[in-house]
């Protein structure tokens, strides 16, 4: 329902076991950048509700809930992209960044969160985003 902001209970039901991973990412961003603003929004109706954590001038990370999983999306400028490519982040993520289309805002990467193994890379990407 695009007229009603999702509730925490609805999010828990939709994500199931992955809800704790969603919360871990949100808590990590807030812990590293306490003034972050949490915001639900609908940018494209066919994709439904999205959640973003943002600073005053830009989004830090976007989270898009699905049934039993979610997507974490970042936009990185060239400086951040260079830092990612030099980091210990998984090769698959680096390849996706290099293969992504370059927009004026930067490169867009979406990471599917279905298993906890990707959380450490997501946290590293958050740190790179905050530093750049």
Secondary structure, 3 states (H helix, E strand, C coil): CCCCCCCHHHHHHHHHHHHHHHHHHHHHHHHHCCCCEEEEECCCHHHCCEEEEECCCCEEEEEEECCCCEEEEEEECHHHHHHHHCCCCCHHHHHHHHHCCEECCEEEEEEEECCHHHHHHHHHHHHHHHHC
